[in-house]
Amino acid sequence: MDNPAAAIRPAAGTIPTSPGCYLWRDQHGRVIYVGKAKNLRSRLNSYFANPDNLPQKTVKMLEMAASVEWLVVRSDVESLHLESNLIKQYRPRFNVIFNDDKSFPWLAITKQQAWPRVMVRRNIKHDGTLYFGPYAHVGAIRSTLDLLLSIYPVRTCTNAVFASHQRSQKPCLQYHIRRCSGPCAGLISREEYGDLLAKIEDFLKGNAKGVIETLTDHMQTAAANQAFEEAARYRDQIEAVQLALAKQHVVSSSDANYDVHATESDGLEMAIYTLFVRQGKVIGHHNQIVDIVEELESGELIARYLVNLYTRRTGAVPDEDVIGDEVLVSALPPNKETVAAFLHELKGKNVPLRVPQRGDKAKVLELAQHNAKEVFTLHRLKRAKDFNTRSQAIEELAQYLGLSQAPLRIECYDISTLQGTNTVASMVVMEDGIPRPSEYRRFKMKTVHGQDDFASMYEVIHRRFSQYLEEQTLPHDAPKKFAYPPHLILIDGGKGQLNAAVRALDDLGITGIDIASLAKKQEEVFLPGRAESIMLPRGSEALFFLIRIRDESHRFAITYHRTLRNKRMTTSVLDDIEGVGEKRRSALLKQFGSLKQVRAASVDDIAQTPGFSRALAERVVDYLSRH
């Protein structure tokens, strides 16, 4: 059997023997696999060996490959970093992808603000905010926050609410129920407020023992000074801390800090479960399911996971808390030394990487392993039906519509118009039956005025595939938005919309892509050149699949339409004021939170907004009073 990649094998001696990363690309220039190697020549030559000796997944990748390139680095640790970054950038089809855990709640402290705020946040923003977590349930984190506020009353209000009370110099209800110290009204100094935040950070890092000792000292001092009410408050705070500690899972009698990673796999997918232990207590956990699309052992997957996890946490949590003093795993990676060097680089000191055999840490690893099995079992029960359903839907769709190939990538387009204004379009993408939100696109009509769905559909398809043709001439590494053609274009509408889309493709000379439309009234499917519609069997997975795609496209278009409409309604009044452009308008809304608050503001308040003079503030107040 001939090797499918033999035709693109680089000339002998041209591949360097240095460490680095290599990228396999398909005929469209899309990166389909990223790998790393200590010796690039040795590693790449292994791909051109007898295919009978290669894993089936590697052979499948080579069948799609059209070229290979490489990047040389100075060390194995650099190649580890580069591989992780390239996989995040290109998301290759044949690489294991670790998705960000954006759905997990974190407890955040906005350290970058003059008066930092404590809040629950799901999406990490690298803007100087300090994060603790992730937590398994939002209820757990809110319970923790409630306890902390009863002990250390810091602000939790939004910036707009804080600014409003700062102008009035009157604290809100949170101050009166002793859950905020009133920084908006100047009722606490910056030093005292900073001390409260420092204690919250200390507590969240796991150092509750020091917190209790400090509170006990304050209670005893207050009692000695016969300030019994103050002493009683400290007593209540101590009880609250002890209650919070009782809810934490103590796993070690020592004050050890370490991270534990365990896996469970069936060869096709793997569950990875992590416990973060600080001061002998579990302060957080994280779990993830990944598809094993590469021929990797558990240790190799753990290595990839560690790089992804810790580089993502860097800058989001306290520096010294990014990694524990030890990293315990259920299986050692084959490149243990390289991973250890990577951990040393992040931590700033040696971080032992090992499999514990006995004692408390072995028991914690056993606990993580048990949780990994539980997570994996629940996932398989849910995923088994989902995977089978998606596969069946794709196969049925190709069969019923007589498609030239299985529609592994589908792009669905929808036009949204309300009373002839703000006509927009959406493009949603499904790959292997799964939504790819990162590849969704939105269009605002440029050439169509008023309501004309046919002309709008022509414009959208023409713009999308014009961009595709242009991007084919760009270098591989140039930024691209529409680089990959779909197997099937699905249009939300009837024959008119379908014909408009077909005409756009014909005008561009695009061939080899199947196209169909789905009319909502009878759920009819129309194909080019066919007078009669196709009625997919009621209850078929193919029909349900098409409806889901069409509804997702409609939702995405409507959301964009509402955003534009609300933006127009909100900002039109401010846009009409001479001297108020986009930047000043944004500054006003950011300062006051809403147009209603701007209307209620005084000249002095508006004059304090960045970019506003007193004369301009008077003009704004005068204009808003008349409109």
Backbone hydrogen bonds, N-H to C=O, Kabsch-Sander energy under -0.5 kcal/mol:
donor,donor_aa,acceptor,acceptor_aa,energy
6,A,3,N,-1.7
8,I,5,A,-1.3
9,R,6,A,-1.3
14,T,11,A,-2.0
20,G,37,A,-2.2
21,C,71,L,-2.2
22,Y,35,G,-2.3
23,L,69,E,-2.8
24,W,33,Y,-2.4
25,R,67,S,-2.5
26,D,30,R,-2.2
29,G,26,D,-2.0
32,I,24,W,-2.8
33,Y,24,W,-1.3
35,G,22,Y,-2.2
37,A,20,G,-2.3
40,L,18,S,-2.1
41,R,16,P,-1.4
43,R,39,N,-2.4
44,L,40,L,-2.8
45,N,41,R,-2.2
46,S,42,S,-1.0
46,S,43,R,-0.5
47,Y,44,L,-1.3
48,F,45,N,-1.2
49,A,46,S,-1.0
53,N,50,N,-2.2
54,L,51,P,-1.4
59,V,55,P,-2.2
60,K,56,Q,-2.3
61,M,57,K,-1.8
62,L,58,T,-2.5
63,E,59,V,-1.7
64,M,60,K,-1.0
64,M,61,M,-0.6
65,A,61,M,-1.0
66,A,25,R,-3.8
67,S,25,R,-1.5
69,E,23,L,-2.0
71,L,21,C,-3.2
73,V,19,P,-2.3
79,S,75,S,-1.8
80,L,76,D,-1.8
81,H,77,V,-2.1
82,L,78,E,-2.9
83,E,79,S,-2.6
84,S,80,L,-1.8
85,N,81,H,-2.3
86,L,82,L,-2.8
87,I,83,E,-2.3
88,K,84,S,-2.0
89,Q,85,N,-2.1
90,Y,86,L,-2.9
91,R,87,I,-2.3
94,F,32,I,-2.5
95,N,92,P,-1.2
98,F,96,V,-0.5
99,N,97,I,-0.8
102,K,100,D,-1.5
104,F,101,D,-1.4
106,W,121,R,-2.8
107,L,132,F,-2.7
108,A,106,W,-0.6
108,A,119,M,-3.3
109,I,130,L,-2.7
110,T,117,R,-2.4
111,K,109,I,-2.1
113,Q,110,T,-1.7
118,V,155,R,-2.3
119,M,108,A,-2.5
121,R,106,W,-2.4
124,I,122,R,-0.6
127,D,125,K,-2.1
130,L,109,I,-3.0
131,Y,316,A,-2.6
132,F,107,L,-2.0
135,Y,105,P,-2.5
141,I,137,H,-1.4
142,R,138,V,-2.1
143,S,139,G,-2.0
144,T,140,A,-2.0
145,L,141,I,-2.4
146,D,142,R,-2.4
147,L,143,S,-2.0
148,L,144,T,-2.3
149,L,145,L,-2.4
150,S,146,D,-1.5
151,I,147,L,-0.9
151,I,148,L,-0.6
152,Y,148,L,-4.1
154,V,152,Y,-1.3
162,F,158,T,-2.5
163,A,159,N,-2.6
164,S,160,A,-2.0
165,H,161,V,-2.2
166,Q,162,F,-2.1
167,R,163,A,-1.9
168,S,164,S,-1.6
169,Q,165,H,-1.4
170,K,165,H,-1.1
175,Y,172,C,-1.0
176,H,172,C,-1.1
177,I,173,L,-1.7
178,R,175,Y,-1.6
179,R,174,Q,-3.1
180,C,174,Q,-0.7
181,S,153,P,-1.0
185,A,182,G,-0.9
186,G,183,P,-1.3
187,L,182,G,-2.3
193,Y,189,S,-2.4
194,G,190,R,-2.6
195,D,191,E,-1.7
196,L,192,E,-1.7
197,L,193,Y,-2.1
198,A,194,G,-2.2
199,K,195,D,-1.9
200,I,196,L,-1.9
201,E,197,L,-2.6
202,D,198,A,-2.4
203,F,199,K,-2.4
204,L,200,I,-2.6
205,K,201,E,-1.7
206,G,203,F,-1.6
207,N,202,D,-2.2
208,A,206,G,-1.4
211,V,207,N,-0.9
212,I,208,A,-2.5
213,E,209,K,-2.1
214,T,210,G,-2.2
215,L,211,V,-2.4
216,T,212,I,-2.5
217,D,213,E,-2.1
218,H,214,T,-2.2
219,M,215,L,-2.4
220,Q,216,T,-2.5
221,T,217,D,-2.3
222,A,218,H,-2.4
223,A,219,M,-2.4
224,A,220,Q,-2.4
225,N,221,T,-1.7
226,Q,223,A,-1.6
227,A,222,A,-3.0
228,F,226,Q,-1.4
231,A,227,A,-2.3
232,A,228,F,-2.3
233,R,229,E,-1.7
234,Y,230,E,-2.0
235,R,231,A,-2.2
236,D,232,A,-2.3
237,Q,233,R,-2.1
238,I,234,Y,-2.3
239,E,235,R,-2.0
240,A,236,D,-2.0
241,V,237,Q,-2.4
242,Q,238,I,-2.5
243,L,239,E,-2.0
244,A,240,A,-2.1
245,L,241,V,-2.5
246,A,242,Q,-1.9
247,K,243,L,-1.0
248,Q,244,A,-0.5
248,Q,245,L,-1.2
249,H,282,V,-0.6
250,V,248,Q,-0.9
251,V,249,H,-0.5
251,V,280,G,-2.3
252,S,280,G,-1.5
258,Y,277,V,-2.0
259,D,326,E,-2.1
260,V,275,L,-2.4
261,H,328,L,-2.6
262,A,273,Y,-2.5
264,E,271,A,-1.8
266,D,269,E,-1.7
267,G,269,E,-0.6
270,M,290,V,-2.3
271,A,264,E,-3.3
272,I,288,Q,-2.8
273,Y,262,A,-2.9
274,T,286,H,-3.3
275,L,260,V,-2.1
276,F,284,G,-2.7
277,V,258,Y,-2.7
277,V,275,L,-0.7
278,R,276,F,-0.5
278,R,281,K,-2.9
279,Q,255,D,-0.5
280,G,256,A,-2.4
281,K,278,R,-1.8
282,V,249,H,-2.4
283,I,276,F,-2.6
283,I,281,K,-0.7
284,G,276,F,-1.0
285,H,134,P,-1.3
286,H,274,T,-2.0
288,Q,272,I,-2.0
290,V,270,M,-2.5
292,I,268,L,-3.1
293,V,291,D,-1.5
296,L,294,E,-1.8
301,L,297,E,-2.2
302,I,298,S,-2.5
303,A,299,G,-1.9
304,R,300,E,-2.0
305,Y,301,L,-2.6
306,L,302,I,-2.7
307,V,303,A,-2.0
308,N,304,R,-2.3
309,L,305,Y,-3.1
310,Y,306,L,-2.6
311,T,307,V,-1.8
312,R,308,N,-1.4
313,R,309,L,-1.7
314,T,310,Y,-1.6
315,G,317,V,-0.5
316,A,313,R,-2.4
317,V,313,R,-1.1
321,D,318,P,-2.0
322,V,318,P,-0.5
322,V,319,D,-1.1
325,D,257,N,-1.5
326,E,257,N,-0.7
327,V,352,P,-2.7
328,L,259,D,-3.3
328,L,326,E,-0.5
329,V,354,R,-2.0
330,S,261,H,-1.3
336,K,333,P,-0.9
339,V,335,N,-2.2
340,A,336,K,-2.7
341,A,337,E,-2.1
342,F,338,T,-1.9
343,L,339,V,-2.4
344,H,340,A,-2.4
345,E,341,A,-1.9
346,L,342,F,-1.7
347,K,343,L,-2.8
348,G,344,H,-2.5
354,R,327,V,-1.7
354,R,352,P,-0.5
362,A,358,R,-0.6
363,K,359,G,-1.6
364,V,360,D,-2.1
365,L,361,K,-2.2
366,E,362,A,-2.0
367,L,363,K,-2.0
368,A,364,V,-2.5
369,Q,365,L,-2.6
370,H,366,E,-2.3
371,N,367,L,-2.2
372,A,368,A,-2.4
373,K,369,Q,-2.1
374,E,370,H,-2.1
375,V,371,N,-2.8
376,F,372,A,-2.3
377,T,373,K,-2.6
378,L,374,E,-2.2
379,H,375,V,-2.1
380,R,376,F,-2.6
381,L,377,T,-1.9
382,K,378,L,-1.6
383,R,379,H,-3.5
384,A,380,R,-2.4
385,K,381,L,-0.6
386,D,382,K,-1.3
387,F,383,R,-3.5
388,N,384,A,-2.1
389,T,385,K,-2.6
390,R,386,D,-2.6
391,S,387,F,-2.5
392,Q,388,N,-2.4
393,A,389,T,-2.5
394,I,390,R,-2.3
395,E,391,S,-2.2
396,E,392,Q,-2.7
397,L,393,A,-2.3
398,A,394,I,-2.1
399,Q,395,E,-1.9
400,Y,396,E,-3.2
401,L,397,L,-2.1
402,G,398,A,-0.7
403,L,398,A,-1.6
408,L,406,A,-2.2
410,I,430,M,-2.7
411,E,488,L,-2.3
412,C,428,V,-2.4
413,Y,490,L,-2.4
414,D,426,S,-1.5
416,S,424,V,-2.9
418,L,421,T,-1.4
421,T,418,L,-1.7
424,V,416,S,-2.4
425,A,443,F,-2.3
426,S,414,D,-2.2
427,M,441,R,-2.5
428,V,412,C,-2.1
430,M,410,I,-2.5
431,E,434,I,-2.6
432,D,408,L,-3.0
434,I,431,E,-1.7
436,R,429,V,-2.4
439,E,436,R,-2.4
440,Y,437,P,-1.5
441,R,427,M,-2.4
443,F,425,A,-2.7
445,M,423,T,-1.8
452,D,450,G,-0.8
456,S,452,D,-2.5
457,M,453,D,-2.4
458,Y,454,F,-2.2
459,E,455,A,-2.4
460,V,456,S,-2.4
461,I,457,M,-2.4
462,H,458,Y,-2.5
463,R,459,E,-2.7
464,R,460,V,-2.8
465,F,461,I,-2.3
466,S,462,H,-1.8
467,Q,463,R,-2.1
468,Y,464,R,-1.4
469,L,465,F,-2.0
470,E,466,S,-2.2
471,E,467,Q,-2.4
472,Q,468,Y,-0.9
473,T,470,E,-1.4
474,L,471,E,-0.9
478,A,475,P,-1.4
487,H,409,R,-2.4
488,L,409,R,-1.6
489,I,514,D,-2.4
490,L,411,E,-3.1
490,L,488,L,-0.5
491,I,489,I,-0.5
491,I,516,A,-2.6
492,D,413,Y,-2.4
493,G,491,I,-1.0
493,G,518,L,-1.3
498,L,494,G,-2.1
499,N,495,K,-3.1
500,A,496,G,-1.9
501,A,497,Q,-2.0
502,V,498,L,-2.6
503,R,499,N,-2.4
504,A,500,A,-1.7
505,L,501,A,-2.0
506,D,502,V,-2.6
507,D,503,R,-2.4
508,L,504,A,-1.1
509,G,505,L,-0.8
509,G,506,D,-0.8
510,I,505,L,-2.4
514,D,487,H,-1.6
516,A,489,I,-2.5
517,S,526,F,-2.0
518,L,491,I,-2.8
519,A,517,S,-0.5
519,A,524,E,-2.7
523,E,519,A,-1.0
524,E,519,A,-0.9
525,V,534,I,-2.4
526,F,517,S,-2.4
526,F,524,E,-0.5
530,R,527,L,-1.5
531,A,529,G,-0.5
534,I,525,V,-3.1
536,L,534,I,-0.8
540,S,537,P,-2.2
544,F,540,S,-1.9
545,F,541,E,-2.4
546,L,542,A,-2.3
547,I,543,L,-2.3
548,R,544,F,-2.3
549,I,545,F,-2.1
550,R,546,L,-2.8
551,D,547,I,-2.9
552,E,548,R,-2.0
553,S,549,I,-2.4
554,H,550,R,-2.3
555,R,551,D,-2.6
556,F,552,E,-2.3
557,A,553,S,-2.2
558,I,554,H,-2.7
559,T,555,R,-2.4
560,Y,556,F,-1.8
561,H,557,A,-2.6
562,R,558,I,-2.7
563,T,559,T,-2.0
564,L,560,Y,-2.4
565,R,561,H,-2.4
566,N,562,R,-3.0
567,K,563,T,-2.3
568,R,564,L,-2.4
569,M,565,R,-2.4
570,T,566,N,-2.5
571,T,567,K,-2.3
572,S,568,R,-1.4
575,D,571,T,-2.5
576,D,572,S,-0.9
576,D,573,V,-0.7
577,I,574,L,-1.5
578,E,576,D,-0.5
580,V,577,I,-1.9
581,G,579,G,-0.8
585,R,581,G,-2.4
586,S,582,E,-2.3
587,A,583,K,-2.3
588,L,584,R,-2.3
589,L,585,R,-2.3
590,K,586,S,-2.4
591,Q,587,A,-2.2
592,F,588,L,-2.5
593,G,589,L,-2.2
598,V,594,S,-1.6
599,R,595,L,-2.3
600,A,596,K,-1.4
601,A,597,Q,-0.8
601,A,598,V,-0.9
606,I,602,S,-2.3
607,A,603,V,-2.4
608,Q,604,D,-0.9
608,Q,605,D,-0.8
609,T,606,I,-1.8
612,F,609,T,-1.9
617,A,613,S,-2.2
618,E,614,R,-2.4
619,R,615,A,-1.8
620,V,616,L,-2.3
621,V,617,A,-2.4
622,D,618,E,-2.5
623,Y,619,R,-2.4
624,L,620,V,-2.7
625,S,621,V,-1.7
626,R,622,D,-0.7
626,R,623,Y,-1.0
627,H,623,Y,-0.7
